[in-house]
Amino acid sequence: MLTEASRLRDFPAFAGQTYLNTAAEGIPPLPVIEALNQYGQDALLGFDGRVRHDVQRDAALHETAQALNLGDEDVGICSCVSEAYNLAALALRLSGGDQVIINDLDFPAGTTPWLAESCPAEVRLWQSRQGALRIEDLVPLISPQTRLLTVSLVSFYNGHMVRLSAIAEALRKHSDALLAVDVTQALGRIPLDLDDADLIVSATHKWILAVHGGGLVGVPPHRRDRWTVPAGGWHNQVNAFDSDRFERAVPKPGAASFCVGMPGYPAVYAARAGMQYIRTTGVEAIDAHARPLVRACLDGLKKLPVELLTPDEQDALAGIVAFRHPDAGRITAALRAADIHVMHQAGRMRVAIHGYNTMQDIEKLLDGLGEAM
């Protein structure tokens, strides 16, 4: 991933293309494709294949625990981040008078469960300034009635990375609220310090280079009682097949309660392989390799007639750089014609830089942008 030889070996799809859209979809390395093939072979065993499926699930949970710095019993796998947040809403048992804080740099999965008509809590919006979430703007929103603050460690919108320790300090100074953190745009790309998080969620199809169908969940041991989901199911139940199963439903505590049904085993196989690949390569090495590319991209964009959406704050940069241009649709099409892949949405263009990218990718992007503009 970090050398030309390993890049061509593990990512043959990169021959002839410049891929800078990992924030939308990661490109799986060959070990992930091999894991999916292994799932197919194991599935051919029918019911007997479940033994092998469960071995992979346990290995995926272990990889998740290592990545989030938790114990194996403190992590779970559901189907996606949206499911994780909706189940988290059940666990909180919110009522009228409670408050939830969301922000305007977050993905809909982290905001809409609290805006739904079924949620009785008051929602307060933490608004960004110059593309960043400022603690001084957060503090006035916190009250003793605040039950939850939800935030992405790295924003999907512009790549802004928050300081969790400062958020947690402000939150706990003024309330007993919980801090839920989405690490989808960070896991596998930057070193993580999640000691201040009370709930951790992530998708599987982006920077850990796996596939759709998985939602990773982490709950620290001291928060299990507050994040136990009272949902029906069977995989999440202590007594799913016990003699009292028609009298009561008893959910497993903490992260295990988020796994309500049969795991999506293809995603489990892929997530295990993807996280193992990232761990073997080394997140610190990935970040050290990609960080100069992010800086070069940001500096190059400053020379072009664009509106930068990503704050140029060194300690708040991760793997995403975003900008606006009034002719973004045509420019994106011109880049695509040159096999340069970035994301475009409503005038916003987003560049995502991972460990499989090179300085040549950045130079090709900037040259392509300059020519198209």
C-alpha positions in Angstrom: 0.0 0.0 0.0 2.9 2.4 0.8 5.3 1.3 -1.9 4.8 1.2 -5.7 5.4 -2.6 -5.6 2.9 -3.3 -2.9 0.4 -0.9 -4.4 0.4 -2.6 -7.7 0.3 -6.1 -6.1 -2.5 -5.4 -3.7 -4.6 -2.9 -5.7 -4.5 -3.9 -9.4 -7.6 -1.8 -10.0 -5.3 1.3 -9.8 -3.5 0.6 -13.0 -4.4 3.6 -15.2 -6.6 5.5 -12.8 -6.3 8.2 -10.1 -8.7 7.3 -7.3 -9.3 10.0 -4.7 -12.8 9.1 -3.5 -12.2 6.8 -0.5 -14.5 9.0 1.7 -17.3 7.5 -0.4 -16.0 4.1 -1.3 -12.7 2.5 -0.4 -11.0 0.2 -2.9 -10.5 -3.3 -1.4 -7.1 -4.8 -1.5 -6.7 -8.4 -2.8 -6.8 -9.9 0.7 -10.4 -8.6 1.1 -11.4 -10.0 -2.2 -9.9 -13.3 -1.2 -11.9 -13.2 2.1 -15.1 -12.7 0.1 -14.2 -15.7 -2.0 -13.6 -17.6 1.2 -17.1 -16.7 2.4 -18.5 -18.1 -0.8 -16.6 -21.4 -0.3 -17.7 -21.6 3.3 -21.3 -20.9 2.4 -21.2 -23.9 0.1 -21.1 -26.1 3.2 -24.6 -25.0 4.1 -25.4 -25.1 7.8 -21.9 -26.5 8.6 -20.5 -23.3 7.1 -21.7 -21.4 10.1 -18.9 -22.8 12.2 -16.4 -21.1 9.9 -18.6 -18.0 9.7 -18.5 -17.6 13.5 -14.7 -18.0 13.5 -14.5 -15.1 11.1 -17.0 -13.1 13.2 -14.9 -13.6 16.3 -11.8 -12.5 14.4 -13.6 -9.4 13.1 -14.6 -8.5 16.6 -11.1 -8.9 17.8 -9.8 -6.7 15.0 -12.5 -4.1 15.8 -11.6 -4.2 19.5 -7.9 -3.6 18.7 -8.7 -0.7 16.3 -10.9 1.0 18.9 -8.7 0.1 21.9 -11.5 -1.9 23.6 -11.9 -5.5 24.8 -13.4 -8.1 22.4 -16.6 -8.1 24.6 -17.0 -4.4 24.2 -17.5 -4.3 20.4 -20.3 -5.5 18.1 -21.2 -5.6 14.4 -24.6 -4.6 13.0 -25.5 -3.7 9.4 -24.6 0.0 9.1 -24.1 3.2 11.0 -27.7 4.2 10.5 -28.9 1.1 12.2 -26.4 1.6 15.0 -27.7 5.1 15.7 -31.3 4.1 15.6 -30.6 1.3 18.0 -28.7 3.8 20.2 -31.9 6.0 20.2 -33.8 3.1 21.7 -31.1 2.5 24.3 -31.3 6.1 25.5 -35.0 6.0 26.2 -35.3 9.7 25.7 -38.4 11.6 27.0 -39.8 15.1 26.7 -37.5 17.6 28.3 -34.3 15.8 27.3 -31.9 17.4 24.8 -29.7 16.1 22.1 -26.9 18.1 20.4 -26.1 17.5 16.7 -24.0 19.6 14.3 -24.1 20.8 10.7 -21.0 19.0 9.5 -22.4 15.5 10.3 -23.7 12.8 8.0 -27.5 12.2 8.1 -27.0 8.9 9.8 -25.9 10.7 12.9 -28.5 13.5 12.9 -31.8 12.2 11.6 -32.6 9.7 14.3 -32.9 12.6 16.7 -34.9 14.7 14.3 -37.4 12.0 13.6 -41.0 12.6 14.7 -40.7 9.6 17.1 -37.9 11.3 19.1 -39.4 13.3 22.0 -36.1 15.1 22.8 -35.3 18.7 21.9 -32.6 18.9 19.3 -30.0 21.7 19.5 -27.8 22.4 16.5 -24.1 23.1 16.9 -23.3 25.2 13.9 -19.8 25.4 12.3 -17.9 28.6 11.6 -15.4 28.8 8.8 -15.8 25.1 8.3 -14.9 24.2 11.9 -16.8 23.3 15.1 -15.8 25.7 17.8 -16.0 24.8 21.5 -17.1 28.3 22.4 -20.2 27.8 20.2 -20.9 24.4 21.9 -20.9 25.5 25.5 -24.1 27.7 25.3 -26.0 24.7 23.9 -25.2 22.4 26.9 -27.6 22.2 29.8 -28.4 19.8 32.6 -31.0 18.3 30.4 -28.5 17.4 27.7 -28.5 13.6 27.3 -26.4 13.2 24.2 -23.9 14.9 21.9 -23.2 13.1 18.6 -20.4 14.1 16.4 -18.1 12.6 13.6 -14.4 12.6 14.5 -13.8 13.6 10.9 -16.5 15.3 8.9 -17.7 13.7 5.7 -18.6 17.2 4.4 -15.2 18.9 4.6 -12.8 16.7 6.5 -12.6 18.9 9.6 -11.4 16.8 12.6 -12.7 17.7 16.0 -10.8 17.5 19.3 -12.7 14.9 21.3 -11.0 15.7 24.6 -12.1 19.4 24.4 -15.6 18.4 23.5 -15.8 15.8 26.4 -14.4 18.3 28.9 -17.0 20.9 27.9 -19.8 18.4 27.9 -19.1 16.9 31.3 -18.5 20.2 32.9 -22.1 21.2 32.3 -24.0 17.9 32.1 -24.1 14.2 32.5 -24.5 13.7 28.8 -23.1 10.9 26.7 -20.7 11.5 23.8 -21.3 9.4 20.6 -18.6 9.5 18.0 -18.7 8.3 14.4 -15.2 7.4 13.2 -16.2 6.3 9.7 -14.0 8.9 8.0 -11.1 8.2 10.4 -10.9 4.5 11.1 -8.0 3.0 9.1 -6.7 6.5 8.0 -5.4 8.3 11.2 -4.3 7.1 14.7 -7.2 7.2 17.1 -7.6 8.3 20.7 -11.2 7.5 21.7 -10.9 7.3 25.5 -13.4 10.2 25.8 -16.1 8.5 23.7 -19.1 6.7 25.2 -20.3 5.2 22.0 -18.2 4.6 18.8 -19.7 3.7 15.4 -18.2 3.2 12.0 -19.1 2.0 8.5 -17.0 -0.8 6.9 -16.8 0.3 3.2 -14.5 3.3 3.4 -11.1 3.7 4.9 -10.8 0.2 6.3 -11.2 -1.0 2.7 -13.9 -3.6 3.3 -17.4 -3.7 1.8 -21.0 -2.6 2.5 -23.2 -4.4 5.1 -21.3 -3.8 8.3 -21.6 -1.3 11.1 -18.9 -1.4 13.8 -20.0 -0.5 17.4 -17.9 0.1 20.5 -19.1 0.6 24.0 -16.6 1.1 26.9 -17.3 -1.3 29.8 -18.4 1.5 32.2 -21.1 2.5 29.7 -22.7 -0.9 29.1 -25.7 -0.2 31.2 -26.5 3.1 29.4 -26.0 1.6 25.9 -28.0 -1.6 26.2 -30.5 -1.7 23.4 -34.0 -2.9 24.4 -34.7 -4.2 20.9 -36.3 -7.5 19.8 -34.2 -10.0 17.9 -32.4 -13.2 18.8 -28.7 -12.7 18.3 -28.8 -9.9 20.9 -30.8 -11.8 23.5 -29.5 -13.6 26.5 -32.5 -15.9 26.6 -33.4 -16.3 22.9 -33.9 -20.0 23.2 -34.4 -20.5 27.0 -37.6 -21.8 28.6 -38.7 -18.3 29.5 -38.3 -16.9 26.0 -42.1 -16.3 25.5 -42.3 -14.5 28.8 -39.6 -11.9 28.6 -36.8 -10.6 26.4 -33.4 -10.0 28.0 -30.9 -8.2 25.8 -27.2 -8.7 26.1 -25.4 -5.7 27.7 -23.6 -3.0 25.8 -22.2 -3.5 22.3 -23.6 -7.0 21.9 -27.1 -5.6 22.1 -26.6 -3.8 18.8 -26.3 -7.2 17.0 -30.0 -7.9 16.8 -30.0 -10.6 14.1 -27.8 -12.9 12.1 -24.6 -11.0 11.2 -24.0 -10.0 7.6 -21.3 -12.6 7.1 -19.9 -11.3 3.8 -19.3 -7.9 5.4 -17.8 -9.7 8.4 -15.3 -11.6 6.4 -14.4 -8.4 4.5 -14.1 -6.3 7.6 -11.8 -8.8 9.3 -9.5 -8.9 6.2 -9.6 -5.1 5.7 -8.8 -4.2 9.3 -6.1 -6.8 9.4 -4.6 -5.4 6.2 -4.7 -1.9 7.7 -3.2 -3.1 11.0 -0.4 -5.0 9.3 0.4 -1.9 7.2 0.2 0.4 10.2 -2.2 3.3 10.6 0.7 5.5 11.8 2.6 4.7 8.6 -0.5 5.3 6.5 -0.9 8.7 8.1 2.7 9.6 7.8 2.6 8.7 4.1 -0.7 10.5 3.3 -0.4 13.6 5.4 2.1 15.4 3.0 -0.2 14.5 0.1 -3.1 16.2 2.0 -0.9 19.3 2.5 0.1 19.4 -1.1 -3.5 19.1 -2.2 -4.6 21.9 0.1 -1.8 24.2 -0.9 -2.4 23.5 -4.6 -6.1 24.3 -4.3 -5.3 27.7 -2.8 -3.8 28.6 -6.1 -6.9 27.8 -8.0 -10.2 29.8 -8.2 -12.1 27.7 -5.7 -13.8 28.3 -2.3 -12.0 26.0 0.2 -14.4 24.3 2.6 -11.7 22.6 4.6 -10.2 24.8 7.4 -6.4 25.0 7.0 -5.7 24.0 10.6 -2.9 21.5 10.8 -4.2 19.6 13.9 -7.7 19.4 12.3 -6.7 17.8 9.0 -7.3 14.1 8.3 -7.8 12.6 4.8 -10.4 14.8 3.2 -10.1 18.2 1.4 -13.3 19.8 0.1 -14.0 22.9 -2.0 -16.7 24.6 -4.1 -16.7 25.8 -7.7 -19.7 27.1 -9.6 -18.9 24.8 -12.5 -18.2 21.7 -10.4 -20.3 19.3 -12.4 -18.5 20.0 -15.7 -15.1 20.0 -13.9 -15.8 16.6 -12.3 -16.9 15.2 -15.7 -13.6 16.4 -17.2 -11.6 14.8 -14.5 -13.6 11.6 -14.9 -12.8 11.6 -18.6 -9.1 11.6 -17.6 -9.7 8.7 -15.1 -9.4 11.0 -12.1 -12.1 10.1 -9.5 -13.3 12.6 -6.9 -16.7 13.2 -5.4 -19.2 15.9 -6.6 -22.4 16.9 -4.9 -24.3 20.1 -5.4 -21.3 22.2 -6.3 -19.1 20.7 -3.6 -16.1 18.7 -4.7 -14.3 16.4 -2.2 -10.9 14.8 -2.5 -10.1 11.8 -0.2 -6.4 10.8 0.2 -5.5 7.3 1.6 -2.3 5.3 2.0 -2.7 3.9 -1.6 -2.5 7.4 -3.1 0.8 9.0 -4.3 2.1 12.5 -4.9 1.7 11.7 -8.6 -2.1 11.4 -7.9 -2.2 14.8 -6.3 -0.2 16.4 -9.2 -2.4 14.8 -11.7 -5.5 16.0 -9.9 -4.2 19.6 -9.6 -3.2 19.7 -13.2 -6.6 18.3 -14.3 -8.4 20.9 -12.2 -6.3 23.7 -13.6 -6.9 22.6 -17.1 -10.6 22.1 -16.6 -11.0 25.5 -14.9 
